[in-house]
Amino acid sequence: MGNFFTSIQIHNPEQLGKEQFIELFCNKMKENGFVVGNEDDHEISYALAFANNCKWVSVGSEVYEQGNATVQKDARNIAKMLNTCCINVTVIDSDFAMLDMYSNTGKKLDTVVMGRADDYLGDNIPTPKRTVWSALLSANSTWERFVEVQQGDYIFVEDGLSELAPLINMDSRNILFEAADANESDENTCFLYFKKASTKKTKKLTLNAAFKQVFGEALEPLGFVKIKSKHPYFVRVVNDEILHIITFDKDYPGEFSVFGGIATVYREKIDFDQNLLDNLNAMNDTAQFYAYSFKDYSKDDTVFRERGYSYLPNDNDSIEQTFIKALEQAKQYILPVLDSIVSLRDCIEHFLIYSTIVCILPDETAHFGNNEGLLYFKIDDHSDMTSEFKKSLEVTKKFIRKDRHYDSILAMRCADSEEYRTKLISQRDAIYNDPVVYQQVMEELERRRQANIEKLQAYGLNFNNKN
């Protein structure tokens, strides 16, 4: 499946610097009835991307979707507001792209189509107007080259867009910009928030604000830090090696779930700039913590009939009270588990119970760098691994319905577990018995530790032993 995204490219012919452009943009928004807000208090939000030697500024928003009316309306309004032209770039499934140009009056001037558009538009494919696009060509470009690139055959239309961009003084990377990829740590990117100047409405409580308010008051005294990321992660560092993580994610309109997790600085990659779904291999929701605990799950399975927490949208009190309920259950089911994880040996047992990837060797299932298998070498483990596998099986037994098939299913699960345990031991011992490979593993562990700590410090986390 290809990419779907959309953005607005604002013509910046005077090549105003980042600060100058932001000042102009904010002043013009103020003239149109909007004042600067913040992440927790806004009605409109934009992500802006700048590039050196470029006559365009890229704009995205979390509310933009390919082909929706909001991005088209914004393209018109921003063009009029800044007295310039704007191009709405839309990519459909990496197959084809549309570039809709709007003049400083807000009028749509022309459309350029690239890629396999006939699959979507049939024979109704517009031809770009030379009189419109020639005015944007760079000094070293020609109209013939523009048409050649526009009509090119591309496996991924993004390749064609990147080739087209410099022909009109645009940045090859920023023409592919979308708000979901914006990163606060990138000095060429910024986020702007606006709210109506004359509004007298009650301030809307966003989910992020409610989470930070309710969970922050409880977690920060316990050593958790709200990291510098566009995603709402609270993280606590233990012994400069272990991370205790708590976050939430919106499931559906009117519902969210709370998640907790464990990670170490010895995994291949730690990335809190990606959304929760990409970090899910290291996270479990509150219901899973309840179920995986060593309580008698069969006696009471009513605590979490539904995995998420339901609230009334646009109702501040409902949102706040729902997060308060979620916090109480996190204190009851998530925090005690995280509090108990204070050593790397604790981590290994936790990972096997809570379904985090523990492969000694790189594995095709170890997506997103979540594999924690090298911990066995960090703690110099030579055991038969029965402790962690025994605890994992104890949890597994609770989820097998006790009927006439119980014994056969349990026997199969035990056999699978024993096969996996034997495989891990064999892979581990093969590395111990090869001095060259073992040295490479130890060097890789140290490389990961240093790289991950450096990245975590950029997120605002403190480490006592930085070397």
ABEGO torsion letter per residue (X at the ends): XBBBBBBBBBBBAAGBBAAAAAAAAAAAAAAAGBBBBBAABBABBBBBBBBBGBABBBBBBAABBBGBAAAAAAAAAAAAAAGBBBBBBBBBGGABBBBBBBBAAGBBABBBBBEBAAAAAEABBBBBBAAAAAAABBAABBAAAAAAAAABBBABAAAAAAAAAAAAGBBAAAAABBAAABBAABAABBBBBBBBAABABBBBBBAAAAAAAAAAAAAAAAGBBBBBBABBBBBBBBGGABBBBBBBBBABBGBBBBBBBBBBAABABBBAABBAAAAAAABBBAAAAAAABABBAAABAAABABABBBBBBGBAAAAAAAAAAAAAAAAAAAAAAAAABABAAAAAAAAAAAGBBBBABBBAABBGGABAAAAAAAAGBABAGAAAAAAAAAAAAAABBBBAAAAAAAAAAAAAAAAAAAAAAAAAAAAAABAAAAAAAAAAAAAAAAAAAAAAAAAGBBBABAX
